[in-house]
Amino acid sequence: MSYVDGFVAAVPTDKKAAFIAHAKQSWSVFQDMGALAQWECWGDEVPDGETTSFPMAVMAQEGETVVFSWVMWPDRVTRNASWERMMSDPEMEEKMGEMPFDGKRMIYGGFESVFMQGDMPAS
């Protein structure tokens, strides 16, 4: 079953175009490494919470928008091998481009798919 890397970050709202450009540049790397799909979502209705929330998780500040992203891999083995290659490639920073957000506040994780139904339409 497929494996998914999920990401949540706070991006300066005025850097939306730079974020999209970075995502497109990242896709070429992920795709070359075996990824099946990449989704990048710009926050539209992301409320602040009292106990927990997306904005709280990434310490979103005024003037920032929360983004929710994921990369789908055919399996965990492919994902792990790909990340290992990316992390050991000295040219990866140039290939991926500069992140238009504070990567220290990004949260991420790897997830095993347990249920998927329906099509994932392209935007």
C-alpha positions in Angstrom: 0.0 0.0 0.0 1.2 3.6 -0.6 3.1 5.7 1.9 2.5 9.4 2.4 4.7 12.2 3.8 2.6 14.9 5.3 3.7 18.5 5.9 2.2 21.6 7.6 4.0 25.0 7.5 3.4 28.7 8.0 4.2 30.7 4.8 4.3 34.5 4.7 1.1 35.3 2.8 3.0 37.6 0.4 5.2 34.7 -0.6 2.4 32.6 -2.0 3.8 32.7 -5.6 7.3 31.8 -4.3 5.7 28.9 -2.4 4.0 27.6 -5.5 7.2 27.9 -7.5 9.1 26.0 -4.8 6.5 23.3 -4.8 6.7 22.9 -8.6 10.5 22.7 -8.4 10.3 20.2 -5.5 7.9 18.0 -7.6 10.6 17.5 -10.3 12.9 16.1 -7.5 10.2 14.0 -5.8 9.0 12.6 -9.2 12.5 11.7 -10.2 12.9 9.8 -6.9 9.7 7.8 -7.5 6.9 9.8 -5.9 3.5 9.2 -7.3 1.8 12.5 -6.5 2.3 15.8 -4.6 -0.4 18.0 -3.3 0.1 21.6 -2.0 -2.8 23.3 -0.3 -3.0 27.0 0.7 -5.0 27.6 3.9 -8.4 29.1 3.3 -10.4 28.2 6.5 -7.8 27.4 9.1 -9.2 28.6 12.5 -7.1 29.3 15.6 -7.8 26.8 18.3 -7.9 27.0 22.1 -6.2 23.7 22.8 -4.7 22.8 19.4 -4.9 23.8 15.8 -2.9 24.0 12.6 -1.8 27.6 13.3 -0.7 26.7 16.8 1.2 23.6 15.6 3.5 25.7 13.3 3.4 28.9 15.5 1.8 30.9 12.6 2.3 34.6 13.0 0.3 37.5 11.7 0.8 37.8 8.0 1.3 34.0 7.5 -0.9 31.4 5.9 -0.9 27.8 6.9 -0.2 25.3 4.1 -1.0 21.6 4.2 1.0 19.3 1.8 1.6 15.7 1.1 3.7 13.5 -1.2 2.5 10.0 -2.1 5.0 7.2 -2.6 4.4 3.7 -3.9 5.6 2.3 -0.6 7.7 3.1 2.5 10.8 1.4 1.0 10.8 3.7 -2.0 10.2 6.7 0.3 13.0 5.9 2.7 15.5 5.2 -0.1 14.5 8.5 -1.8 14.9 10.6 1.4 18.2 8.9 2.0 19.4 9.9 -1.5 18.1 13.4 -1.1 19.7 13.9 2.3 23.1 12.7 1.0 23.1 14.7 -2.2 25.2 17.8 -1.8 23.4 19.5 -4.7 19.9 18.9 -3.2 19.5 22.4 -1.8 20.1 23.8 -5.3 17.7 21.3 -6.9 14.9 21.9 -4.4 15.4 25.7 -4.2 15.1 27.9 -1.2 12.1 27.3 1.1 10.0 30.5 1.2 9.1 29.8 4.9 10.7 28.9 8.2 11.5 25.2 8.0 12.1 25.0 11.7 8.4 25.5 12.3 7.3 23.0 9.7 5.8 19.8 11.1 6.0 16.6 9.1 5.7 12.9 9.3 5.5 9.6 7.3 2.2 7.8 7.2 1.2 4.3 6.1 -1.9 4.3 4.0 -4.7 2.2 5.6 -7.7 3.3 3.6 -8.2 5.2 0.4 -11.4 5.6 -1.7 -12.2 7.5 -4.8 -10.1 9.4 -7.3 -7.6 12.1 -6.4 -8.5 14.7 -9.1 -5.7 17.1 -10.2 -6.3 20.8 -9.7 
